[in-house]
Amino acid sequence: MRDYQNDMRLSLQDAGFQLYARRSRLVKHLTVRVKDAVPQAVPALVVHAITAPF
């Protein structure tokens, strides 16, 4: 059972069930830390000036 399912664990123990084993959760980090952020403009947010012909 997950750690957040503590209420369910208690209910099952009250019903006579016993804890059999705990599972291990393994995590594989797939990201790389970026030391210096490089600001970039988002194309959808860049405002272009529109000139009217005279």
C-alpha positions as CSV (number, residue, x, y, z in Angstrom):
1,M,0.0,0.0,0.0
2,R,1.1,3.5,-0.6
3,D,2.0,5.8,2.2
4,Y,-1.1,8.0,1.4
5,Q,-3.4,4.9,1.9
6,N,-2.9,4.8,5.6
7,D,-6.7,4.9,6.3
8,M,-7.2,1.8,4.1
9,R,-4.4,0.0,5.8
10,L,-5.9,0.6,9.3
11,S,-9.3,-0.5,8.0
12,L,-7.9,-3.7,6.7
13,Q,-6.0,-4.4,9.9
14,D,-9.2,-3.9,11.8
15,A,-10.8,-6.5,9.5
16,G,-8.1,-9.0,10.4
17,F,-5.6,-8.5,7.6
18,Q,-1.9,-8.3,8.4
19,L,0.9,-6.4,6.7
20,Y,2.8,-8.8,4.5
21,A,5.5,-6.7,2.9
22,R,6.4,-3.2,1.9
23,R,7.3,-2.2,-1.6
24,S,10.3,-0.2,-2.6
25,R,9.9,2.6,-5.0
26,L,12.8,3.4,-7.3
27,V,13.2,6.7,-9.1
28,K,15.3,7.3,-12.1
29,H,16.1,11.0,-12.6
30,L,15.9,11.9,-16.3
31,T,16.7,15.5,-16.2
32,V,19.9,17.5,-16.2
33,R,20.6,20.5,-14.1
34,V,21.2,23.7,-16.1
35,K,23.7,25.9,-14.4
36,D,22.9,29.2,-16.3
37,A,19.5,29.9,-17.5
38,V,19.3,31.6,-21.0
39,P,16.2,33.8,-21.3
40,Q,14.4,33.3,-24.6
41,A,11.3,35.0,-26.0
42,V,8.2,32.9,-26.5
43,P,7.1,33.4,-30.1
44,A,3.4,33.5,-29.2
45,L,4.0,36.3,-26.7
46,V,6.2,38.5,-28.8
47,V,4.3,41.7,-29.9
48,H,5.0,42.9,-33.4
49,A,4.4,46.5,-34.3
50,I,2.0,46.9,-37.2
51,T,2.5,50.0,-39.2
52,A,-0.4,51.5,-41.1
53,P,0.3,52.6,-44.7
54,F,-0.1,56.4,-45.2
